[in-house]
Amino acid sequence: MDIKNTFNIEGFQNDLIAWFQLEQRTLPWRENKDPYRIWVSEVMLQQTRVDTVIPYFHAFMEKFPTVDALADADEEEILKAWEGLGYYSRVRNLQAAVREVKERYNSIVPIEPDEFAGLKGVGPYTRGAVMSIAYNIPEPAVDGNVMRVISRILAIDEDIAKPKARKVFEEAIRIMISKKNPSDFNQALMELGALICIPATPSCLLCPVQEYCEAFQTGTQKEYPVKSKKSKPKPVRMAAAVLTDKEGNYYINKRNPTGLLANLWEFPNCEIIPGTAAKAQLEEYLKEEYSLRASLDTVEGVISHVFSHIKWEISVFTGLVDETSGNNLKKVTEEEMQRYAFPVSHQKISRLIADSDA
């Protein structure tokens, strides 16, 4: 489609922004135009629902209200504040970027798009969102919601699962975006995708830009966006041990500083070789990896946790540590354990044990 010559850009902008200004949700990161608050919210919202993010955002901003507060914080503290949101590399990158803002830009989030994009973890979407919402700079902010909306509006057949598709949508937005009010324009596209132009059953009759939508005019809205199917996550069988001693202390382990769930805390666990008894292999693993002897009880249950590429099926055992054996796990009380950040999979293990003890 020749957007400049065949699409009513001004009408689309006006109707979209007018709807947003009337119908937008009240969200905590919309209270002001503080670029730091907007930046934090956009990082939290990546692959996470708004309703889930709101309480985390409130708590995070209370702990780290400024660039300097986050830059100076201990990593253990920020991981604990992020606990349950997942994708922990997001907050590690955010802190690294914020430290650079403190050192290089006098704790002021840079207003130049290229300078902001040069910070760790700032991709095209985050760049566009923060620059447009906070600084009113007409930069495209293309996420899944926006691609869905624009694919229907313009009947774009690009497969949004392929990286090259983003460029197509960014180019379209650069032409369509309001130069007078890019902040409300970009937020309106996101809001439309979240509330009206939803994936399976779009509410087309409530859409403020229905008259501009090619897919609606042709009755093909459910055919967009075009998206190839992902392969299913690979199942991986695991076993974990919730270990205590006679005083009721727990024994936990810190994961490696790189890789999946880096630097988070966990109950000792291992992958189970197919055809091997989970309990026997876990006991051997504890002996070899941690120099620890423990008598494991029968399985307490199995918890599942899905990542983008793998699915953990974790058999959970409890056990009493033989205190005569040395080990290199961290011993903590139940109260102390609450200070450490655990991934969601191991929070599920804690709940499983708590439920079984109830």
Secondary structure, 3 states (H helix, E strand, C coil): CCHHHHCCHHHHHHHHHHHHHHHCCCCHHHCCCCHHHHHHHHHHHCCCCHHHHHHHHHHHHHHCCCHHHHHHCCHHHHHHHHCCCCCCHHHHHHHHHHHHHHHHCCCCCCCCHHHHHCCCCCCHHHHHHHHHHHHCCCCCCCCHHHHHHHHHHHCCCCECCCCCHHHHHHHHHHHHCCCCCHHHHHHHHHHHHHHCCCCCCCCHHHCCCHHHCHHHHHCCHHHCCECCCCCCCEEEEEEEEEEECCCCCEEEEECCCCCCCCCCEECCEEECCCCCCHHHHHHHHHHHHHCCCEEEEEEEEEEEEECCCEEEEEEEEEEEECCCCCCCCEEECHHHHCCCCCCHHHHHHHHHHHHHHC
